[in-house]
Amino acid sequence: MELARLARGGDESAFGEIMRRYSPRVFRVASRFFRRREQAEEAAQEIFLKAFTELGSYEGRGSFEGWLTRIATNTCLNILRAQKRRPELTAADLTENEGAWLDNQLSDAAHERHRAAENAVVAADLADRVLGTMSPDDRLALTLVDGEELSVKEVAEMTGWSESKVKVQAFRARRRMRAAVEKLLGR
Amino acid sequence: MRDGHVIEILESGPFGALDEAKLAEVRAHAESCAGCRRAYEAARVSSLLLRERAEREFEPPPFFQTRVLAALRERQAEQDWALPRLWKAAGALFASMVATVATLGALTFLAPGPTQPEAVAEEVTAEETYSAEESILAQGGGADEEMTYDQVLAAVYESSDGGAR
């Protein structure tokens, strides 16, 4: 890729063009990991800084987007690993809206539920809080495999993990998340 | 489904990827099994939460590129500044090591040697050379006189007290 070669040689405008083209992709990756916009922005900045320093390792064999996505995924994972994991989420920690949302999922009228915007926000926040109690690897596996329904192969390419590791990680993470949600539903 | 329950099905893959036949099997079993019903509901809600979460995406803010380029310049400037400092520090360390080695060399070859081993031996005081056994042997009385165990201990303690003083 010509832009990568130019940027590697110190051409700032070429790197600016790379950022312009791939920022949406990088933000999409960062959004999977971080709940707050400012966290996602900080992560995206770190991803581009890291990509710049590692441009020399891009040999042009695979797609540049794939290469950058892997850097983005691993940078976000490392940021999460450096953070303290939240303690277990209990029913007492739920907000009123989150409790109501969970109750609504169990009600008989569940089929008629409409996906109101505020419900989606409550669900996404609750998902973040449950995921926040899990390990970064569990979070990643669940978000990509179960949340975005990516294939095991795609996740393996994004993370650099083996396909077996993706499957095992997703299996264990799924079990842990189910147990956590079961506790909240049974409150 | 080795034990007749459906948890294995729920854990085999993403809930959203279960086909209708599997879902029907799970639901039918969950009707009569409280444990599997709880697991089914939890798996369904988990899947819903994850899919809602996956829909949340942030867009790059305005001036994001400008900000990153500024951070990049700042980081490069830090590196440009840090490298000469590192070399300078390494140079100073190397110079001090050379000076130390030269001083030690000079002391080894030019300065008069330390006292000879015999002289060192002479410096050791007679008091220090006494061992507990020698104290016992130096006790009054002939060598052929037998000492009791208590006498031996008393002599040893006396000698060690004397040494401490």
Interface residues (C-beta under 8 A of the other chain):
Chain A: E12 F15 G16 M19 R20 S23 P24 V26 F27 R28 A30 S31 R32 R37 A40 E41 A44 Q45 F48 L49 F52 L102 Q105 L106 A120 A123 A124 L126 A127 D128 V130 L131 L142 T143 V145 D146 G147 E148 E149 A170 F171 R174 R175 M177 R178 A179 V181 E182 L185 G186
Chain B: L10 E11 P14 F15 G16 A17 R38 A39 E41 A42 A43 R44 V45 S46 S47 L48 L49 L50 R51 E52 R53 A54 E55 R56 E57 F58 E59 P60 P61 F64 Q65 R67 V68 L69 A71 L72 R75
